[in-house]
């Protein structure tokens, strides 16, 4: 049986972390130096994927007669600030950039695992989350492979 209040809370949490992910990849793409410009299209695609996830999740929240969140998580905001500080002090090489991106991907993977562990989600919500999780897992693996190739 679906618990609407809990479902909306989970969906809004996922909206926030997808907003974090999109903003993080936008920032990473904008901050790339010339030698890493080949990563720009990848980062832009992952940002777009997260924004598409948000639209889909917001639709699910709306079907529950609730208003979807539009913000970010505090941890996501702090993570982007940390990336700024790290870049200022020279941590902007390809490996460091990809390692930070992978760290963000680890966080969103955990958020989806935790959400899907909830037993009270409706089948339609679970189906959407599983589809989104599949894309996020594939993106994580791609970022990890890029990072490992430039260790």
C-alpha positions as CSV (number, residue, x, y, z in Angstrom):
1,X,0.0,0.0,0.0
2,X,1.3,3.4,-1.0
3,X,1.8,6.0,1.7
4,X,1.4,9.3,-0.2
5,X,3.1,11.5,2.4
6,X,6.2,9.3,2.5
7,X,6.2,8.9,-1.3
8,X,6.1,12.7,-1.8
9,X,9.0,13.1,0.7
10,X,11.1,10.5,-1.2
11,X,10.3,12.1,-4.6
12,X,11.2,15.6,-3.3
13,X,14.5,14.3,-1.9
14,X,15.3,12.8,-5.3
15,X,14.3,16.1,-7.0
16,X,16.8,17.9,-4.8
17,X,19.6,15.5,-5.4
18,X,19.0,15.5,-9.2
19,X,19.1,19.4,-9.0
20,X,22.4,19.1,-7.2
21,X,23.7,16.7,-9.8
22,X,22.6,18.9,-12.7
23,X,24.1,22.0,-11.1
24,X,27.3,20.1,-10.3
25,X,27.8,18.9,-13.9
26,X,26.9,22.4,-15.2
27,X,29.6,23.8,-12.9
28,X,32.1,21.2,-13.9
29,X,31.4,21.8,-17.6
30,X,31.8,25.6,-17.2
31,X,35.0,25.3,-15.2
32,X,36.8,22.9,-17.6
33,X,40.2,24.1,-18.9
34,X,41.1,23.7,-22.6
35,X,42.9,20.4,-22.1
36,X,39.7,18.8,-20.6
37,X,37.2,20.3,-23.0
38,X,36.4,16.9,-24.4
39,X,34.5,16.2,-21.1
40,X,32.1,19.1,-21.7
41,X,29.6,17.2,-23.8
42,X,29.5,14.4,-21.3
43,X,28.9,16.7,-18.4
44,X,26.2,18.6,-20.3
45,X,24.4,15.4,-21.2
46,X,24.5,14.2,-17.5
47,X,23.1,17.6,-16.4
48,X,20.3,17.3,-19.0
49,X,19.6,13.8,-17.9
50,X,19.1,15.0,-14.3
51,X,16.9,17.8,-15.4
52,X,14.8,15.3,-17.3
53,X,14.6,13.2,-14.1
54,X,13.4,16.2,-12.2
55,X,10.6,16.8,-14.6
56,X,9.5,13.2,-14.4
57,X,9.7,13.2,-10.6
58,X,7.9,16.5,-10.3
59,X,5.1,15.0,-12.4
60,X,4.8,12.1,-9.9
61,X,4.6,14.6,-7.0
62,X,1.9,16.6,-8.8
63,X,-0.2,13.4,-9.3
64,X,-0.2,13.2,-5.5
65,X,-1.7,16.7,-5.4
66,X,1.5,18.1,-3.8
67,X,4.0,20.8,-4.9
68,X,7.4,19.5,-6.0
69,X,10.6,20.9,-4.5
70,X,12.6,23.1,-6.7
71,X,15.8,23.5,-4.6
72,X,19.0,21.7,-3.8
73,X,20.3,19.9,-0.8
74,X,22.6,21.6,1.7
75,X,25.2,18.8,1.1
76,X,25.1,19.4,-2.6
77,X,25.7,23.1,-2.2
78,X,28.5,22.4,0.2
79,X,30.0,19.9,-2.3
80,X,30.1,22.6,-5.0
81,X,31.7,25.0,-2.6
82,X,34.4,22.4,-1.8
83,X,35.0,21.9,-5.6
84,X,35.5,25.7,-5.9
85,X,38.0,25.7,-3.0
86,X,39.8,22.7,-4.4
87,X,40.1,24.2,-7.9
88,X,41.5,27.4,-6.3
89,X,44.3,25.4,-4.8
90,X,45.2,23.4,-7.8
91,X,43.0,20.4,-7.7
92,X,41.6,21.0,-11.2
93,X,43.4,18.3,-13.1
94,X,41.4,15.7,-15.1
95,X,41.7,13.0,-12.5
96,X,40.5,15.3,-9.7
97,X,37.6,16.6,-11.7
98,X,36.4,13.1,-12.6
99,X,37.0,11.9,-9.0
100,X,34.7,14.6,-7.7
101,X,32.1,13.8,-10.3
102,X,32.3,10.2,-9.3
103,X,31.8,11.2,-5.7
104,X,28.6,13.0,-6.6
105,X,27.5,10.0,-8.6
106,X,28.0,7.8,-5.6
107,X,25.7,10.1,-3.6
108,X,22.9,9.9,-6.1
109,X,23.3,6.2,-6.5
110,X,22.8,5.8,-2.7
111,X,19.8,8.1,-2.8
112,X,18.1,5.9,-5.3
113,X,19.0,2.7,-3.5
114,X,17.6,4.2,-0.3
115,X,14.4,5.3,-2.1
116,X,13.8,2.0,-3.7
117,X,14.3,0.2,-0.3
118,X,11.1,1.9,0.8
119,X,8.3,-0.7,0.7
120,X,5.4,1.7,0.5
121,X,6.1,3.2,-3.0
122,X,3.4,2.6,-5.6
123,X,4.3,0.4,-8.6
124,X,4.2,3.4,-11.0
125,X,6.7,5.3,-8.8
126,X,8.9,2.3,-8.4
127,X,9.0,1.7,-12.2
128,X,10.1,5.3,-12.8
129,X,12.8,5.2,-10.1
130,X,14.1,1.9,-11.4
131,X,14.4,3.4,-14.9
132,X,16.2,6.5,-13.6
133,X,18.4,4.4,-11.4
134,X,19.5,2.4,-14.4
135,X,20.6,5.6,-16.2
136,X,22.4,6.9,-13.1
137,X,24.3,3.6,-12.6
138,X,25.4,3.7,-16.3
139,X,26.5,7.3,-15.9
140,X,28.5,6.5,-12.8
141,X,30.2,3.6,-14.5
142,X,31.1,5.9,-17.4
143,X,32.6,8.6,-15.2
144,X,34.5,6.0,-13.2
145,X,35.9,4.5,-16.4
146,X,37.0,8.0,-17.6
147,X,38.6,8.6,-14.2
148,X,40.4,5.3,-14.2
149,X,41.7,5.9,-17.7
150,X,43.4,9.1,-16.4
151,X,44.7,7.9,-13.1
